[in-house]
Amino acid sequence: MSPGHNQEVLQRKHTMRERCICIWMNIHPVLSMSEYIRSPLIRIMYEKLEHQNKHLNSDHNHWYEYHPEYMENEFRDKFIRCKQDEETSTFLENCFVKSDWLLTHFCHAIAKAVLTWFMTSTSINGLLGRGSMFVFSSAQFLRLLNVNDNFKFDYLLDLGAGDGNVTMKMAPFFNNVYVTEISPVMRWRLSKHGFTVLDVDSWDSPNKEWNSQKVPSHFDVISCLNLLDRCIAPITLLKRISRALKPITGVLILGIVLPLKQYVETTTDKRPNELLAITDSDQWEVQLSSLIKNILIPANYEVIRWTRLPYLCEGDFSRSFYSLNDIVLVLRNSITE
């Protein structure tokens, strides 16, 4: 079944649900329903329908655009313009379908209320198999690396790999895939995918072994997707990555949500030990320029290319999906040691 046909089916279902709510509430569909709905449950249902209607037939060009006037010329020239492709559309369509699984969302809500006393949100999502993420498609990943789909690297290390769904977009283009993850549940899921899970504290140790298997001391590509603003020591992490990249050819794929808001799930006060000292601005392009000049360049990184993408997450009862503004940069060491 083609993506276009799926969208038509979803649109018809959406229109029927909206009309049913209008008839039930005795409200003309042209009027703003949210002003008249008193039931919190019905209001949530209708707001989700409005959200879905807004996004169902959109190409979401605004997700991929930026304001060049806020960027220096040297960074403008390295921007790659992406667009919503088939893999992205398929992920969104799956989100629309899953958002209608009301019984599943109800069970997840109860389970999360209980498990939150014992587990982090990441581990809960891994246990329940919910909240999968989407950063880039396979084609977008290859374009960032400037290679074709026949190219094979030797070693990939994906830091903070989560449930492995994003890793699987990259894995076909590598002979060996290594991952790290702090959540025990997510480590279990990653091992089920067949990835070699390394220890978060020793993945960059020289001459390391894992289950009697020799682990490389340098990697062709290290991906650090939306981890820098979620880890305890981001500056230290950048230094560790720099040492673990292959000299000259090794690249870092760095994803970060902007505007920046650092948050650490595993600390008591939810704050990191190291702050990313970048300009405080609601304009994400200003923050990106500051990140490059104040953090990445002093850490001896050079920007090869970068793009803007939506950081998508499967939704729940109140939203079909969630989206954050994600900047993905391809970096290399500017000083070869």
Residue, then its C-alpha position, 0 to 999 in steps of 0.5 A: m500500500s502506497p504512502g499516498h493511499n495510507q494518507e487518504v485513509l487516515q484523512r477520511k478516518h480523521t474527518m469522520r471522528e471530527r464530525c462525530i465529536c461535533i454531532w455529539m457535542n451539538i457544535h457546528p464544525v466551523l466554530s472553534m470547538s475548544e471554547y465549548i468542550r468542557s470535558p477534559l477527555i473530549r477536549i484532549m481528543y479534539e485537540k489531537l484531531e486538530h494537531q493531526n489534521k494540521h500535519l497529515n498532508s503537510d510537507h513540513n518545509h519549515w522543519y528544514e529551513y533556517h534564517p541565514e542572516y543569523m549565521e556567519n558566511e562560513f557556516r552558511d556555505k556548509f548547510i545542507r537542505c533536507k526535506q521530508d522524504e519517504e522514510t520520514s513520512t512513513f514514520l509519521e504515518n505509523c505515529f498517526v496509526k498508533s495514536d489511535w490505540l487507546l487501550t494501549h495508551f491507557c495501559h501504558a499510562i497506568a504502567k508508567a505511573v507505577l514504574t516511575w517510582f523504580m525506573t527512569s523514563t528512558s527505561i520505562n519507554g524501553l520496557l513498554g516499547r513506546g516512544s521510538m525516535f526518528v532523527f534522519s532517514s538512511a538517505q539523509f544520513l548518507r548525504l550527511l556523510n557524502v557517500n552512496d549506498n554502496f559505501k561501507f565503513d569499518y566501525l561505527l560507535d553510536l553513543g546513547a543509542g536508546d532503543g536502537n531504531v536510529t542506529m538501525k538507519m546507520a548500521p547497514f553502512f558499517n561492517n561493525v556496529y558498537v553502541t553505548e547506553i546507560s539504561p539497562v533496559m535499553r542495553w538489553r534491547l540493543s543487544k537484541h538487535g545484534f549490536t555490541v554494547l560497550d560500557v559507558d565509562s570505558w568505551d574509549s579505553p585503549n586495548k579494550e576487549w568485550n566478551s573476548q572480542k577485540v574492540p577498535s581503539h578508533f572509529d570511522v564514525i561516532s554518532c552522538l545524537n541528542l546526548l550532549d545536552r543530556c549527559i553529566a559532562p558534555i565537554t569531557l565527552l567531546k574530548r573523549i570522542s575526539r581521541a577515539l576518532k580515526p586520525i584524519t578520516g574519522v567523523l563525529i555526527l553530532g545532533i543537538v536540540l536547540p534552543l538548548k536546555q540541559y537536563v540529566e535524567t540520572t542526577t538528583d537535581k537533573r543538572p549536569n556537572e559541566l555547562l555548555a556556555i553558549t549564548d542565551s537566545d530564543q533564536w536557535e541559529v544564534q545558539l548554533s553559531s555560539l555552540i560552534k565558536n565557543i564549544l566545538i572549535p575550542a574542542n578542536y573540531e571543524v564543521i564539515r557540513w550541517t543540517r536542520l532536521p525534526y527530532l521526532c518521537e512517537g506520541d501518546f493519547s494526547r498527541s500523534f507525535y512530538s517534534l523538536n528542532d534538531i541540528v545535526l553537524v558532521l565534524r572532524n578533528s581540526i588538529t591531528e594528534 
